[in-house]
Amino acid sequence: MLPLPQQDDARDYSPPPRRSGPPDDFRRPPGAGEGYPPQRPARRKPRWGRRIGIAFLVLILLIAGGLVWMDFSLNRVTAIEDYPGRPAEAAGTNWLIVGSDSREGLTAEQKAELTTGDAGGKRTDTILVAHIPDNDTPPTLLSLPRDSEVEIPGHGTNKINAAFSLGGAPLLVKTVEGKTGLRIEHYAEISFAGFADIVNAVGGVEMDIPEEMHDTKTGVTIPAGHQTLNGTQALGFVRMRYSSSTPRSDLDRVVNQRKFIGALAGEIATPGTLLNPFTLFPVIGGITDALTVDDGDHLWNLASLGMAMSGISDGSTVATTVPVTDGRAKYWDETKSKQLFDALRNDTPIPTTALYQ
């Protein structure tokens, strides 16, 4: 048997690797480099968090700039001065709040609209001390009846509101400090027109009027019921004392004044006002135009005062009148008044015997 022929150079054979995709003729045109086809760059996702953050920062800067500008635009007067024998610093912070009956700058039409009359000069229709404590005792809004007989430095004994006529804000501050023993750190004054402007700036203030109020002297009438008082109506409400609804005259009037201040402060402190720049700025602008403050006061001081006074409506702020001896509110009860002022000076609760409505 003849042997089978031998294969020369037997080799292992493995097939060429299979290539995925289309052939070269379809994959890459002649002369194209390895980077063909070009890869489409990945689309970047919009950075909404960053954009919102920048927008929020710009808004904050605009608001801060506006508030700084408004702070500079506050009307200021040197109301608080040092003098020998001035009460020492004590607990908490005290404001003197004054409602002036000045008609200065009002036209005849405005006087008629606000029923202010034509009296000349400048007196205090309202005198209040607001105490903001350093601890957790409640804030206090205290009325000082304007007909109270007190010692006015350099002018003898007279009604407390005469101090404002005789020596303006500095003499009134000094008189209140001397009579109460409280050191006044801040001062705010508002006129008739300014008060009405602030009320109108917040869009009016909601009040519950238990019975119809009619002032026989000014002719102002406010119907009974739940309603929103505009600036003119609000001014009539806080000034009214010749009415069957205010039989105690000035003592009832100061009660109404505190009620309204609480409602007004509460209106300003609502989220709808504070969180809306289109509402907040007109309100703050109205406040800065209407108020006169001590030359050491600022907008943030007023914000602290407003927050404290907003508690009047819900009872978290004490609202009271300095204890007096009779319905004319001419003389203070010395024993009870001392209890009241000692409590404020020391940031302690006011004894119930020293509270007077």
C-alpha positions in Angstrom: 0.0 0.0 0.0 1.4 3.3 -1.0 1.7 5.9 1.8 -0.5 8.9 1.9 1.1 12.1 0.8 2.2 14.3 3.7 1.0 17.9 3.9 3.7 20.4 3.9 3.7 22.9 6.8 0.5 22.1 8.5 -0.9 25.2 10.2 -3.4 25.9 12.8 -6.2 27.8 11.2 -8.4 30.3 13.0 -10.9 32.4 11.1 -10.4 36.2 11.1 -12.4 38.0 13.8 -15.8 39.0 12.8 -16.3 42.8 12.6 -19.5 44.2 13.9 -21.3 47.0 12.0 -21.2 47.9 8.4 -18.1 47.4 6.2 -15.5 50.1 6.0 -16.9 51.5 2.9 -20.0 52.4 4.8 -18.4 53.2 8.2 -15.8 55.7 7.2 -15.5 57.7 3.9 -12.1 57.7 2.2 -9.7 60.0 4.1 -11.8 60.2 7.2 -9.9 59.8 10.4 -10.5 57.5 13.3 -12.9 60.0 15.0 -15.5 59.5 12.3 -18.4 59.7 12.7 -18.2 62.6 15.0 -19.9 62.0 18.4 -22.7 64.4 19.3 -21.8 66.2 22.5 -24.0 65.3 25.5 -26.7 67.9 26.1 -26.1 69.7 29.4 -29.0 69.6 31.8 -30.2 73.1 32.8 -28.9 74.1 36.2 -32.2 75.3 37.7 -30.9 75.2 41.2 -28.1 77.6 40.4 -30.4 79.9 38.4 -32.9 80.0 41.2 -30.2 80.7 43.8 -28.8 83.6 41.7 -32.3 85.0 41.3 -33.0 84.7 45.0 -29.7 86.4 45.9 -30.5 89.3 43.5 -33.9 89.6 45.1 -32.4 89.7 48.6 -29.9 92.3 47.6 -32.7 94.5 46.0 -34.8 94.2 49.2 -31.9 94.9 51.4 -30.9 97.9 49.4 -34.5 99.2 49.4 -34.7 98.8 53.2 -31.4 100.6 53.7 -32.6 103.4 51.5 -35.9 103.6 53.4 -34.0 103.6 56.7 -32.1 106.7 55.6 -35.4 108.3 54.5 -36.9 108.1 58.0 -37.8 111.5 59.5 -35.6 112.1 62.5 -35.5 114.4 65.5 -33.2 114.6 68.6 -35.8 113.4 71.1 -33.7 111.6 73.7 -31.0 113.5 75.5 -28.8 112.8 78.5 -29.2 115.0 81.6 -28.3 114.8 85.3 -30.6 112.5 87.2 -31.8 110.6 84.2 -33.1 107.1 85.1 -30.5 104.4 84.8 -30.6 101.6 82.2 -32.7 98.7 83.3 -34.2 95.5 81.9 -35.9 95.5 78.6 -36.4 98.4 76.1 -38.8 101.3 76.3 -40.4 103.2 73.5 -42.3 106.5 73.9 -45.0 106.6 71.2 -46.7 109.9 70.5 -49.7 110.8 68.4 -49.5 114.5 67.5 -52.5 116.6 66.7 -50.5 118.9 64.4 -52.4 120.1 61.3 -49.2 121.4 59.7 -49.2 120.8 55.9 -52.8 119.8 55.7 -55.0 121.5 53.1 -58.5 122.7 53.9 -59.8 119.7 52.0 -57.7 117.3 54.1 -58.7 119.0 57.3 -62.4 118.5 56.3 -61.9 114.9 55.2 -60.0 114.0 58.4 -62.3 116.2 60.6 -59.2 117.6 62.4 -60.6 121.1 63.0 -58.4 124.2 62.6 -56.6 124.3 66.0 -53.1 125.6 65.7 -49.9 124.5 67.5 -48.8 121.0 68.2 -50.1 118.9 71.1 -50.1 115.2 71.9 -53.4 113.4 71.4 -51.9 110.1 72.4 -49.0 109.2 74.8 -48.0 105.5 75.0 -45.0 103.7 76.6 -44.2 100.3 74.9 -42.0 98.0 76.9 -40.2 95.1 75.2 -38.7 92.7 77.7 -35.4 90.9 77.5 -36.9 87.7 78.9 -40.1 85.7 78.3 -42.5 88.1 80.2 -45.0 89.6 77.8 -44.5 93.0 76.2 -46.6 95.8 77.5 -48.3 98.8 75.8 -49.1 101.4 78.5 -51.3 104.5 78.0 -50.6 107.7 79.8 -53.8 109.8 79.8 -53.0 113.2 78.3 -54.7 115.2 81.1 -52.6 113.6 83.8 -51.1 116.3 86.2 -47.3 115.9 86.3 -44.2 117.9 87.0 -42.8 119.3 83.8 -39.1 120.2 84.2 -38.7 123.9 84.2 -42.4 124.6 83.9 -44.0 123.5 87.1 -47.1 121.3 87.3 -49.3 120.9 84.3 -51.1 118.4 82.1 -48.6 115.9 80.7 -49.4 116.8 77.0 -48.4 120.4 77.7 -44.8 119.2 77.8 -44.9 118.6 74.1 -46.3 122.1 73.4 -43.7 123.7 75.7 -40.6 121.9 74.6 -41.3 119.4 71.9 -40.2 115.8 72.0 -37.1 116.3 74.3 -39.2 117.9 77.1 -41.9 115.2 76.8 -39.4 112.4 77.0 -37.8 114.0 80.0 -41.2 114.5 81.7 -42.2 110.9 81.1 -38.9 109.6 82.4 -39.2 111.8 85.5 -42.7 110.7 86.3 -42.4 107.0 85.6 -38.7 106.3 86.5 -38.4 104.4 83.2 -35.5 105.2 80.9 -36.8 105.8 77.3 -34.5 104.4 74.6 -36.6 104.9 71.5 -39.1 107.5 70.3 -41.8 107.5 67.6 -44.2 110.3 66.6 -47.0 110.3 64.1 -49.4 113.0 62.9 -53.0 112.9 62.0 -52.3 112.6 58.2 -49.5 110.2 58.8 -51.7 107.9 60.8 -54.3 107.9 58.0 -51.7 107.3 55.4 -50.3 104.2 57.1 -53.8 102.7 57.5 -54.4 103.3 53.8 -51.0 101.8 52.8 -52.0 98.4 54.3 -55.4 98.5 52.6 -57.4 99.3 55.7 -57.6 97.5 59.1 -60.3 95.0 60.0 -62.2 95.8 63.3 -65.2 94.6 65.1 -67.3 97.6 66.3 -69.7 96.4 69.0 -72.1 99.3 68.6 -72.5 102.4 66.5 -70.0 105.2 67.4 -71.0 108.8 66.8 -68.8 111.7 68.0 -71.0 114.7 68.8 -68.1 117.0 68.5 -66.5 116.0 65.2 -69.6 114.4 63.6 -67.8 111.2 62.8 -70.0 108.1 62.7 -68.7 104.5 62.5 -71.4 101.9 62.1 -71.5 98.7 64.2 -70.3 95.4 62.9 -67.2 93.7 61.4 -65.7 96.1 58.8 -62.5 97.4 57.3 -61.7 100.9 58.5 -59.9 103.2 56.0 -57.5 106.0 57.2 -60.2 108.6 57.8 -62.5 106.2 59.7 -59.5 104.8 61.7 -58.5 108.3 62.8 -62.1 109.0 63.9 -62.1 105.8 65.8 -58.9 106.4 67.8 -59.8 110.0 68.5 -63.4 109.5 69.6 -64.3 110.4 73.1 -67.6 112.5 72.9 -69.8 109.5 72.2 -72.3 107.3 74.1 -69.9 104.4 73.2 -67.1 106.1 75.2 -68.8 107.1 78.5 -65.4 107.4 80.3 -64.2 109.8 77.7 -60.3 109.7 77.5 -60.1 106.5 79.4 -62.3 104.7 76.8 -60.4 106.4 74.0 -57.0 105.1 75.1 -58.5 101.6 75.2 -59.7 101.9 71.6 -56.3 103.3 70.6 -54.5 100.2 72.0 -57.0 97.9 70.3 -56.4 99.6 67.0 -52.6 99.6 67.3 -52.8 95.9 67.9 -55.0 95.3 64.8 -52.8 97.6 62.7 -49.6 95.9 63.8 -51.2 92.5 63.2 -52.2 93.5 59.7 -48.6 94.6 58.8 -47.2 91.4 60.3 -49.3 89.0 58.1 -47.4 86.8 55.6 -49.4 88.4 52.8 -47.7 91.7 53.7 -44.2 90.6 54.8 -43.6 88.0 52.0 -44.8 90.1 49.1 -42.4 92.9 48.1 -45.0 94.6 46.1 -47.1 95.0 49.3 -44.3 95.3 51.8 -42.4 98.2 50.2 -45.4 100.5 49.9 -46.3 99.8 53.5 -42.8 100.5 54.7 -42.6 103.5 52.5 -45.8 104.8 54.1 -44.5 104.2 57.6 -41.2 106.0 56.9 -43.0 109.0 55.4 -45.5 109.1 58.3 -43.3 108.6 61.3 -40.7 110.8 63.1 -38.2 108.9 65.2 -35.3 109.7 67.4 -32.0 110.2 65.5 -30.7 107.0 67.0 -33.6 104.8 65.8 -33.7 102.6 62.7 -36.1 100.6 60.6 -35.2 97.4 62.4 -36.0 99.0 65.7 -39.5 99.7 64.4 -39.8 96.1 63.1 -39.1 94.9 66.7 -41.7 97.3 68.1 -44.3 96.2 65.5 -43.9 92.5 66.2 -44.3 93.1 69.9 -47.4 95.2 69.4 -49.0 92.7 67.1 -49.6 90.5 70.2 -52.3 92.9 71.5 -55.0 91.2 69.4 -54.4 87.7 70.7 -53.6 88.8 74.3 -49.9 87.9 74.2 -49.1 91.6 74.8 -50.4 93.3 77.9 -52.4 96.4 77.2 -53.2 98.7 80.1 -53.5 102.3 81.4 -51.5 103.8 84.2 -53.7 103.4 87.3 -55.6 106.6 88.1 -57.6 107.7 91.0 -60.8 108.8 89.2 -62.6 108.9 85.9 -61.0 112.3 85.0 -57.7 110.5 84.8 -56.0 113.6 86.3 -54.0 111.9 89.1 -52.2 108.6 89.2 -52.6 106.1 92.0 -49.1 106.3 93.4 -49.0 102.9 95.0 -50.3 100.9 92.1 -48.3 103.0 89.6 -45.1 102.2 91.5 -45.9 98.5 91.3 -46.5 98.8 87.6 -43.3 100.7 86.8 -41.2 98.5 89.1 -42.4 95.4 87.2 -41.5 97.0 83.8 -38.1 98.1 85.1 -37.3 94.6 86.3 -38.9 92.6 83.5 -41.3 90.9 85.9 -45.0 90.2 85.6 -47.2 93.2 86.4 -49.4 92.5 89.4 -53.0 92.3 88.5 -53.8 95.0 91.1 -51.6 97.4 89.0 -53.5 96.8 85.8 -56.1 99.4 84.8 -58.5 99.5 81.9 
